[in-house]
Structures are given as structure tokens and as C-alpha cells.
Amino acid sequence: MTVKASASGGASGSPRRITISTVMEFTDFGTDVEAEAPPAGRVADVTAQAARQGRKHS
């Protein structure tokens, strides 16, 4: 995964806007894997937060 971030802002003290683009490359489709879900304390559902942020910037 590659994450690229750029930040821009106005005068000193003004809020900064940060844009993040994520590129993910998926390979080896069909390969059998063994994986376990992480413990509940190590995950978070940010779906609603991402949706709110998307509506603010569209």
C-alpha cells in the first residue's frame, strides 16, 4: 500500500486541509490463505465518520 499526503493552508493559525490518496495493489487472487481477525480492541468502524467527511467535501 502506498499513502501520499499533501497539506495546504493559509495564513498562520488557519486550518490546514490534508488530502490523502491510497493506492492498494491486490495480487495472487484465488490463493488459499489462513488469517485470523484482529482482537476487537484493535479495530474500529469508521464508516460513518468517512461518510460525514465525504459529504463535507463534496
C-alpha positions in Angstrom: 0.0 0.0 0.0 1.2 3.5 -0.8 0.0 6.6 1.0 0.7 10.0 -0.3 -0.3 13.1 1.6 -0.2 16.8 0.8 -1.1 19.6 3.1 -2.0 23.1 2.3 -3.1 26.0 4.4 -3.5 29.8 4.5 -2.2 32.3 6.9 -0.6 31.3 10.2 -3.2 29.9 12.6 -5.7 29.0 9.8 -6.9 25.4 9.5 -5.0 23.2 7.2 -6.5 20.9 4.6 -5.0 17.5 4.2 -5.7 15.3 1.2 -4.7 11.6 1.4 -4.8 9.2 -1.5 -4.4 5.5 -1.0 -3.3 3.0 -3.7 -3.6 -0.7 -3.0 -2.3 -3.4 -5.3 -4.1 -6.8 -5.0 -2.4 -9.9 -6.4 -2.5 -13.7 -6.1 -6.3 -14.0 -6.4 -7.5 -17.5 -5.7 -4.6 -18.3 -3.4 -5.6 -20.1 -0.2 -4.8 -18.2 3.0 -5.2 -18.7 6.7 -6.0 -15.4 8.5 -7.4 -14.5 11.9 -9.4 -11.4 12.7 -7.6 -8.9 15.0 -8.9 -8.6 18.6 -11.9 -6.3 18.9 -9.9 -3.7 20.9 -7.5 -3.3 17.9 -10.2 -2.4 15.3 -12.7 0.5 14.7 -15.6 1.0 12.4 -15.0 4.4 10.8 -17.7 4.1 8.1 -20.0 6.8 9.5 -17.1 9.2 10.1 -15.8 8.7 6.5 -19.3 9.3 5.1 -19.6 12.5 7.1 -16.2 13.7 5.9 -17.1 12.9 2.3 -20.3 14.9 2.5 -18.4 17.9 3.9 -16.0 18.0 0.9 -18.4 17.2 -2.0 
